[in-house]
Amino acid sequence: MDGVEEKTMNHGRGNFGAAVVKDSIYVIGGNSNDDYPAMSDAVENYKEGKEWKEVYTSPYLRRVQMAAIACSHQY
């Protein structure tokens, strides 16, 4: 698109989970390396007009499974 600069994530990855919550996109986990697939434990957040921000890194052993859930309820 003309005049629009694409923002890149801090951690490149594939096969990740993603969810849109309010005005944010969350990207969760995934494979972080094409040459030797390594699992990413990073969760990143993006809001329009801002940079990608790492919002969480799991302290637990990484696994292959992934899921993303977006809830419309406020608690």
Secondary structure, DSSP 8 states (H G I E B T S, - for coil): -TT------SS--BS-EEEEETTEEEEE--B--SSS--B--EEEEEETTS--EEEEE-SS---S-----------
